Amino acid sequence: PAVGWSPAAHHPGPGGHPGPGGPAPQPGPNPPGAQAGGPPPAGFTGQAPQAAAPIPPTPDTTGHIQLPPGGPVAVPSPPPGGAAPADTGATTLAVLLIGPAGAGKTSVAKHWAERRRVPTAHISLDDVREWVRSGFADPQSGWNDHSEAQYRLARRTCGFAARNFLANGISCILDDAVFPDRPVVGLGGWKRHVGPGLLPVVLLPGLEIVLERNAQRSGNRRLADEEVAAIHGRMAGWYGSGLPIIDNSTFDVPTTARVLDDVLARSIASPPQW
C-alpha cells in the first residue's frame, strides 16, 4: 500500500460512500429513521452494512516473462554410436575460444556466432572488462592486484551471462587469452563459472601473423611487440595439453570458423579432459 494509506478509509459508510477515515458506523438498536417500537424502514434486514468487495489487482500488462535460471553447463551428450555429428549448427553449445592478442579470436567468434542456425551469443571478456570506465585497470599499465581483480570479476560476469543464455536455449562462444601456466586463474576459473560442459578450443597462428594483426589494432587493444611475443610464447604451452588447437596462420575468418565447427563436432563426440 502507498505511504499513509489507511484501509479504514476505504470501508463504506452509510449510503455506500467512504467514511471520513474512521470505521464505518454500525447501526444501533434502532436503525436510522426508525421509531422506537415501530417497524423498521423498508429494506432493512437487521444486519450491519457490509463492506464493498475488494477490487482485484490489475493484471500485469508489462509483458513480463519468467526465464529459467542459469545453472552450470553440463557436458553435451555425444551422438549415438560415438560418431562425430556432421554439423554442430543445431546444437546448443558453450565454447571458450582461447588465444593470444592478434590471433583473431573476436573476429572468428563473431563470424561463427552470426551464422549458426540456433540462437548464439558472443561474449568477449575484453569487452566486459572495459565496461569499467572510471578506474579501469589497464593491463598495459602493468598487471597488478587491481587489474587481476577486474579480470576475475569480468570472467565471473561472463560466466553468469553464459549460464543464463544457455539455460534459455541460446548458445555462447566466449573468447579470452587464457594462459596454460595459470590453470587455477584461467581454465579452472572458466570451468567453475560456466560449468563442465564448456568446450575450450585454442586459436594459435604463427608469431609473425600475430604481430601483423596486432599492429592493425588501436587503443588499449594494441600491445607492444615484445609483449605480444611473450604472450605467444606462453600460449605455446597449450601444445600437449590435450586441448584442440587450430593454427589459422593461412586461414581467413570463414575458413577458421568452418574448422572450428569440425573441431567442436569431435569435442562433442569425445569431450576433452581438462
RAVENSUL-V119465 format. One record per pair of residues at least 4 apart in sequence whose ideal C-beta (glycine too) atoms are under 8 Angstrom apart, sorted by the first residue. I is the first residue (numbers start at 1). J is the second residue. Records with the same first field share a line. If there is no record, write none. Layout:
# RAVENSUL-V119465
I->J ; J
This chain:
# RAVENSUL-V119465
1->5 ; 7
5->9
6->10 ; 21
7->11
8->19 ; 21 ; 22 ; 23
9->18 ; 19 ; 21
10->18 ; 52
11->18 ; 19 ; 23 ; 24 ; 51
12->16 ; 17 ; 18 ; 19 ; 24 ; 49 ; 51 ; 52
13->17 ; 18 ; 19 ; 20 ; 24 ; 25
14->24 ; 25 ; 32 ; 49
16->49 ; 52
19->23 ; 24 ; 25
24->49 ; 51
26->48
27->31 ; 32 ; 48 ; 49
30->34 ; 35 ; 36
31->40 ; 41 ; 44
32->41
33->41
34->38 ; 39 ; 40 ; 41 ; 44
40->44 ; 46
60->64
67->164 ; 167 ; 168
68->167 ; 168
69->164 ; 167
70->160 ; 162 ; 163 ; 164 ; 165 ; 166 ; 167 ; 168
71->163 ; 167 ; 195
72->163 ; 194 ; 195 ; 196 ; 197
73->94 ; 162 ; 163 ; 166 ; 194 ; 195 ; 196 ; 197 ; 198
74->195 ; 196 ; 197
75->196 ; 197 ; 271
76->91 ; 92 ; 93 ; 197 ; 199 ; 268 ; 271
78->82 ; 268 ; 269 ; 270 ; 271
79->83 ; 84 ; 85 ; 268 ; 269
82->269 ; 270
83->269
84->265 ; 266 ; 268 ; 269
85->91 ; 265 ; 268 ; 269
86->265
87->261 ; 265
88->93 ; 261 ; 264 ; 265 ; 268
89->116 ; 117 ; 118 ; 261
90->117 ; 118
91->118 ; 171 ; 268
92->118 ; 166 ; 169 ; 170 ; 171
93->171 ; 172 ; 173 ; 199 ; 264 ; 268
94->162 ; 166 ; 171 ; 172 ; 174 ; 194 ; 195 ; 197 ; 198 ; 199
95->171 ; 172 ; 173 ; 174 ; 198 ; 199 ; 200 ; 201 ; 260 ; 264
96->173 ; 174 ; 175 ; 176 ; 178 ; 187 ; 190 ; 194 ; 198 ; 199 ; 200 ; 201
97->105 ; 108 ; 109 ; 173 ; 174 ; 175 ; 176 ; 201 ; 203 ; 260
98->105 ; 175 ; 176 ; 177 ; 178 ; 200 ; 201 ; 202 ; 203 ; 235 ; 238 ; 243
99->103 ; 104 ; 105 ; 175 ; 177 ; 202 ; 203 ; 204 ; 235
100->177 ; 204 ; 210 ; 228 ; 231 ; 232 ; 235
101->177 ; 210 ; 214 ; 217 ; 221 ; 223 ; 228 ; 231
102->209 ; 210 ; 211 ; 212 ; 213 ; 214 ; 217 ; 228
103->203 ; 204 ; 205 ; 210 ; 213 ; 248
104->108 ; 203 ; 205 ; 213 ; 248 ; 253 ; 256
105->109 ; 175 ; 176 ; 177 ; 203
106->110 ; 122 ; 124 ; 126 ; 175
107->111 ; 253
108->112 ; 203 ; 248 ; 253 ; 256 ; 257 ; 260
109->113 ; 122 ; 124 ; 173 ; 174 ; 175
110->114 ; 122
111->115 ; 253 ; 254 ; 256 ; 257
112->116 ; 120 ; 173 ; 257 ; 260 ; 261
113->120 ; 121 ; 122 ; 171 ; 173
114->120
115->257
116->120 ; 171
118->169 ; 170 ; 171
119->169 ; 170 ; 171
120->170 ; 171 ; 172 ; 173
121->161 ; 162 ; 165 ; 170 ; 171 ; 172 ; 173
122->172 ; 173 ; 174 ; 175
123->127 ; 128 ; 158 ; 161 ; 162 ; 172 ; 173 ; 174 ; 175
124->128 ; 174 ; 175
125->129 ; 151 ; 154 ; 155 ; 158 ; 174 ; 175 ; 176
126->130 ; 175 ; 176 ; 221
127->131
128->154 ; 157 ; 158
129->136 ; 150 ; 151 ; 154
130->136 ; 220
131->154
132->136 ; 137 ; 150
136->150
137->141 ; 144 ; 146 ; 147 ; 149 ; 150
138->147 ; 220
139->143 ; 147 ; 151
140->220 ; 223
141->147
142->147
143->147 ; 148
144->148
145->149
146->150
147->151
148->152 ; 185
149->153
150->154
151->155
152->156 ; 185 ; 189
153->157
154->158
155->159 ; 176 ; 189 ; 190 ; 193
156->160 ; 193
157->161
158->162 ; 174 ; 176 ; 193
159->163 ; 190 ; 192 ; 193 ; 194
160->164 ; 193
161->165 ; 172
162->166 ; 172 ; 174 ; 193 ; 194
163->167 ; 193 ; 194 ; 195
164->168
165->170 ; 171 ; 172
166->170 ; 171 ; 172
174->190 ; 194
176->186 ; 190
177->231 ; 235
178->182 ; 186 ; 187 ; 190 ; 200
179->185 ; 186 ; 234 ; 235 ; 237
180->186 ; 187 ; 234 ; 235 ; 237 ; 238 ; 241
181->234 ; 237
182->186
183->187 ; 188
184->188 ; 189
185->189
186->190
187->191 ; 200 ; 274
188->192
189->193
190->194 ; 198 ; 200
191->195 ; 196 ; 198 ; 274
194->198
199->264 ; 267 ; 268 ; 271 ; 272
200->243 ; 272 ; 274
201->243 ; 244 ; 245 ; 246 ; 260 ; 263 ; 264 ; 267
202->235 ; 238 ; 243 ; 244 ; 245 ; 246
203->245 ; 246 ; 248 ; 256
204->232 ; 235 ; 236 ; 238 ; 245 ; 246 ; 247
205->209 ; 210 ; 247 ; 248 ; 249
206->210 ; 247 ; 249
207->211 ; 228 ; 229 ; 232
208->212
209->213 ; 249
210->214 ; 228 ; 232
211->215 ; 225 ; 228 ; 229
212->216
213->217
214->222 ; 223 ; 225 ; 228
215->222
217->221 ; 222 ; 223
218->222
223->227 ; 228 ; 231
224->228
225->229
226->230
227->231
228->232
229->233
230->234
231->235
232->236
237->241
238->243 ; 245
239->245
241->274
242->272 ; 273 ; 274
243->272 ; 274
244->263 ; 266 ; 267 ; 272
246->251 ; 256 ; 259 ; 260 ; 263
248->255 ; 256 ; 259
251->255 ; 256 ; 259
252->256
253->257
254->258
255->259
256->260
257->261
258->262
259->263
260->264
261->265
262->266
263->267
264->268
265->269
266->270
267->271 ; 272
